Amino acid sequence: MRHVREAIAATPDIARNLLALGDGSIEGLKGHHVTEAARAGDVVALAALVVLHQLFQHAKLQAY
């Protein structure tokens, strides 16, 4: 969720829809909200998931 929080902090106006899925605050946002927003095409949620995917890929490569 750190990357989601950073993306929201960097683009609060764009993240308004994503925040609305929780209680309107970053603290109220849960993982399932990010997934729901990404499925709906929310650019902030999608960007956060791309970063997360890249981190997992990097960690996976480091494990071998």
C-alpha positions as CSV (number, residue, x, y, z in Angstrom):
1,M,0.0,0.0,0.0
2,R,3.0,2.3,0.3
3,H,3.1,2.8,-3.4
4,V,-0.6,3.5,-3.5
5,R,-0.2,6.1,-0.8
6,E,2.7,7.7,-2.7
7,A,0.8,7.8,-5.9
8,I,-2.2,9.4,-4.2
9,A,0.0,12.0,-2.4
10,A,1.6,12.9,-5.8
11,T,-1.7,13.2,-7.6
12,P,-4.5,13.9,-5.1
13,D,-6.9,15.4,-7.7
14,I,-6.6,12.4,-10.0
15,A,-6.9,10.0,-7.0
16,R,-10.2,11.4,-5.9
17,N,-12.2,8.4,-7.3
18,L,-9.9,5.9,-5.7
19,L,-10.1,7.6,-2.3
20,A,-13.9,7.6,-2.5
21,L,-13.9,3.8,-2.5
22,G,-12.6,3.9,1.1
23,D,-13.7,6.5,3.6
24,G,-12.2,9.3,1.6
25,S,-8.8,9.2,3.3
26,I,-5.6,7.3,2.5
27,E,-5.9,5.4,5.8
28,G,-9.4,4.2,4.9
29,L,-8.2,2.7,1.6
30,K,-7.7,-1.1,1.6
31,G,-6.2,-3.4,-0.9
32,H,-9.5,-4.6,-2.3
33,H,-10.4,-0.9,-3.1
34,V,-7.2,-0.6,-5.2
35,T,-8.0,-3.8,-7.0
36,E,-11.6,-2.6,-7.7
37,A,-10.4,0.7,-8.9
38,A,-7.8,-0.9,-11.2
39,R,-10.4,-3.2,-12.7
40,A,-12.5,-0.1,-13.4
41,G,-9.5,1.6,-15.1
42,D,-8.4,4.0,-12.4
43,V,-5.0,5.3,-13.5
44,V,-3.6,5.8,-10.0
45,A,-4.5,2.3,-9.0
46,L,-3.2,0.8,-12.2
47,A,0.1,2.7,-11.8
48,A,0.5,1.5,-8.2
49,L,-0.1,-2.1,-9.3
50,V,2.4,-1.8,-12.1
51,V,5.0,-0.7,-9.6
52,L,4.1,-3.6,-7.3
53,H,4.3,-6.1,-10.2
54,Q,7.8,-4.7,-11.1
55,L,8.9,-5.1,-7.5
56,F,7.7,-8.7,-7.3
57,Q,9.4,-9.5,-10.6
58,H,12.7,-8.0,-9.3
59,A,12.4,-10.0,-6.1
60,K,11.6,-13.2,-8.0
61,L,14.7,-12.7,-10.2
62,Q,16.9,-12.0,-7.1
63,A,15.7,-15.3,-5.6
64,Y,17.3,-17.3,-8.4
